Amino acid sequence: MSTPSKPATDTSRRTFLKSSTAATVGASLATIATSQAVHAQGSDLLRIGLIGCGGRGTGAAKNAMNADPKCQLTVMADAYDDRLNRQSRPALERDKGLASKIKVTDDTSHVGLDAYKRVMDSNVDVVLLCTPPQFRPVQLRAAIEAGKHVFCEKPVAVDAPGVRSVMETSQMAKEKNLSLVSGLCWRYDRGVKATIERIKAGMIGDVVAIQENYLANTLWHRGRKPEWTDMDYQLRNWLYYTWLSGDHIVEQHIHSLDKAVWLMNDEPPVSAIGLGGRQVRIEPRFGHIFDHFAVCYEWANGVKTFSYTRQMAKCKNETEDFVIGTKGRAKVLANQIEPTDGDSWKFSGAKPSMYDLEHQALFAGIRSGKILNNGHYMCISTMVAIMGREACYSGQKIEWDKALASEVRLGPETIEPGQALEYSVAMPGRTKPS
Ligand SMILES: NC(=O)c1ccc[n+]([C@@H]2O[C@H](COP(=O)([O-])OP(=O)(O)OC[C@H]3O[C@@H](n4cnc5c(N)ncnc54)[C@H](O)[C@@H]3O)[C@@H](O)[C@H]2O)c1
């Protein structure tokens, strides 16, 4: 793993992502990439490479192949042979509907932590980045440097240096005319989109407060096999290690926080204060992440978002975005708006899969030459989640500018197979914010 790039010089809220990265991206690159993008238009075959062949990666490969009539999956890469060659590739090959589009061979199936580099060296046009979040900044940079269009799963990093690296890479993608579509899939959901558009158009007046609930069950755990090293154990069970996942407020609750960010016109909050802990999921096999977080974010205009996330079994689950305005209220996931005066509204249109829609948008953009770049909001939302985690881990009030400027990088510089990484559970009041 290489070290992420140095921070952008100006990390204030309004200039976030807007500062030029011209020093890192030469103008000539834009010319070269424009010709690549033009080449991909029309009826040309688009070749796809998948990096991270787990549950989401296998699903994303299907969404991508279904999104475009003339595309093929030609290269796959994963850290582990079993995930690629015994699970993902056979599962895709069993799908009769995709048979003509899967052209992966043993020679184009690459295994190992550096396997992503083989995808960048290949002739694929589009790369799907679906590894754990720790690896996103480095793999995204490599993809854009190699001139690939990208589908990039959320979150995009686990720490501030990672977010800043992705900010720079997003700018590089723009300058190279390469598409960058984020896996923050609710942005592509028709009902959610229509609801948020109506709220932003003033259907409930001015937004005063938002409540984001992601109160959910526990997720998978992959156990331990005798042949696995300690590092294998963490990589296989990456959800439970903050250096790999960012903790569940970053890995999962980002979907809710992204809707709050969207409602706030993609501006980040000024500060966050919160509490959290680890009450039920306390055995060592669950690494060191928390099982609940509650964070209050405040924006410059005084709007507050009260955000709650929990991963616990046998509790009341509720995932919803409640929006309170001066003239009414809304539930975003339920696609419902209730103005104080006037008729209530509920989305009633067709709702195709948002996962298909995000890939259709990616491929349509490549074909038409009108590239998409979701870099701004995917970075803001990732950083909002990281900021909330740090507020809860430390017990301190965290300010956006300081959080984004942090130099603390989670995880080792290089990953050694036999390495045993020791991590302790954060203790509010004692743990320093990173
Ligand atoms: N948008 C959504 O709704 C959604 C849903 C689920 C997961 N996700 C995101 O997708 C990503 C993957 O999640 P998942 O559920 O598929 O996890 P997973 O564990 O099933 O898959 C991850 C895969 O990446 C591989 N991997 C790990 N490190 C690697 C490396 N350095 N290089 C290459 N391969 C590596 C693993 O071996 C594994 O096969 C995560 O960022 C997650 O947050 C998004």
The ligand as an SDF file (V2000), in Angstrom:
LIG
                    3D

 44 48  0  0  0  0  0  0  0  0999 V2000
  -23.7670    0.3270   -2.2210 N   0  0  0  0  0  0  0  0  0  0  0  0
  -24.1870   -0.6550   -1.4810 C   0  0  0  0  0  0  0  0  0  0  0  0
  -25.3700   -0.7900   -1.2320 O   0  0  0  0  0  0  0  0  0  0  0  0
  -23.2010   -1.6370   -0.9160 C   0  0  0  0  0  0  0  0  0  0  0  0
  -23.6360   -2.8630   -0.4150 C   0  0  0  0  0  0  0  0  0  0  0  0
  -22.6840   -3.7460    0.0970 C   0  0  0  0  0  0  0  0  0  0  0  0
  -21.3450   -3.3960    0.1160 C   0  0  0  0  0  0  0  0  0  0  0  0
  -20.9540   -2.1790   -0.3790 N   0  0  0  0  0  0  0  0  0  0  0  0
  -19.5330   -1.7760   -0.3530 C   0  0  0  0  0  0  0  0  0  0  0  0
  -18.8300   -2.5820   -1.2840 O   0  0  0  0  0  0  0  0  0  0  0  0
  -17.5170   -2.8530   -0.8080 C   0  0  0  0  0  0  0  0  0  0  0  0
  -17.3240   -4.3640   -0.7280 C   0  0  0  0  0  0  0  0  0  0  0  0
  -18.2610   -4.9250    0.1550 O   0  0  0  0  0  0  0  0  0  0  0  0
  -18.7080   -6.4630    0.0630 P   0  0  0  0  0  0  0  0  0  0  0  0
  -19.9330   -6.5860    0.8720 O   0  0  0  0  0  0  0  0  0  0  0  0
  -18.7090   -6.9140   -1.3390 O   0  0  0  0  0  0  0  0  0  0  0  0
  -17.4990   -7.1630    0.8510 O   0  0  0  0  0  0  0  0  0  0  0  0
  -16.8860   -8.6120    0.5840 P   0  0  0  0  0  0  0  0  0  0  0  0
  -16.0000   -8.9280    1.7190 O   0  0  0  0  0  0  0  0  0  0  0  0
  -17.9600   -9.5630    0.2370 O   0  0  0  0  0  0  0  0  0  0  0  0
  -15.9920   -8.3730   -0.7250 O   0  0  0  0  0  0  0  0  0  0  0  0
  -14.7700   -7.6720   -0.7160 C   0  0  0  0  0  0  0  0  0  0  0  0
  -13.8110   -8.4440   -1.5990 C   0  0  0  0  0  0  0  0  0  0  0  0
  -12.6050   -7.6820   -1.7600 O   0  0  0  0  0  0  0  0  0  0  0  0
  -11.5020   -8.5790   -1.6350 C   0  0  0  0  0  0  0  0  0  0  0  0
  -10.3380   -7.7970   -1.2360 N   0  0  0  0  0  0  0  0  0  0  0  0
   -9.9910   -7.3640   -0.0030 C   0  0  0  0  0  0  0  0  0  0  0  0
   -8.8920   -6.6010   -0.0690 N   0  0  0  0  0  0  0  0  0  0  0  0
   -8.5340   -6.5570   -1.3740 C   0  0  0  0  0  0  0  0  0  0  0  0
   -7.4750   -5.9330   -2.0820 C   0  0  0  0  0  0  0  0  0  0  0  0
   -6.5830   -5.1500   -1.4720 N   0  0  0  0  0  0  0  0  0  0  0  0
   -7.3900   -6.1210   -3.4170 N   0  0  0  0  0  0  0  0  0  0  0  0
   -8.2920   -6.9140   -4.0650 C   0  0  0  0  0  0  0  0  0  0  0  0
   -9.3170   -7.5470   -3.4390 N   0  0  0  0  0  0  0  0  0  0  0  0
   -9.4260   -7.3430   -2.1220 C   0  0  0  0  0  0  0  0  0  0  0  0
  -11.9510   -9.6040   -0.6190 C   0  0  0  0  0  0  0  0  0  0  0  0
  -11.1970  -10.7920   -0.6920 O   0  0  0  0  0  0  0  0  0  0  0  0
  -13.4040   -9.7900   -0.9950 C   0  0  0  0  0  0  0  0  0  0  0  0
  -13.5920  -10.8210   -1.9500 O   0  0  0  0  0  0  0  0  0  0  0  0
  -17.4190   -2.1370    0.5400 C   0  0  0  0  0  0  0  0  0  0  0  0
  -16.8690   -0.8670    0.3930 O   0  0  0  0  0  0  0  0  0  0  0  0
  -18.8610   -1.9900    0.9820 C   0  0  0  0  0  0  0  0  0  0  0  0
  -19.0700   -0.8910    1.8350 O   0  0  0  0  0  0  0  0  0  0  0  0
  -21.8570   -1.3130   -0.9050 C   0  0  0  0  0  0  0  0  0  0  0  0
  1  2  1  0
  2  3  2  0
  2  4  1  0
  4  5  1  0
  4 44  2  0
  5  6  2  0
  6  7  1  0
  7  8  2  0
  8  9  1  0
  8 44  1  0
  9 10  1  0
  9 42  1  0
 10 11  1  0
 11 12  1  0
 11 40  1  0
 12 13  1  0
 13 14  1  0
 14 15  2  0
 14 16  1  0
 14 17  1  0
 17 18  1  0
 18 19  2  0
 18 20  1  0
 18 21  1  0
 21 22  1  0
 22 23  1  0
 23 24  1  0
 23 38  1  0
 24 25  1  0
 25 26  1  0
 25 36  1  0
 26 27  1  0
 26 35  1  0
 27 28  2  0
 28 29  1  0
 29 30  1  0
 29 35  2  0
 30 31  1  0
 30 32  2  0
 32 33  1  0
 33 34  2  0
 34 35  1  0
 36 37  1  0
 36 38  1  0
 38 39  1  0
 40 41  1  0
 40 42  1  0
 42 43  1  0
M  CHG  2   8   1  16  -1
M  END
$$$$
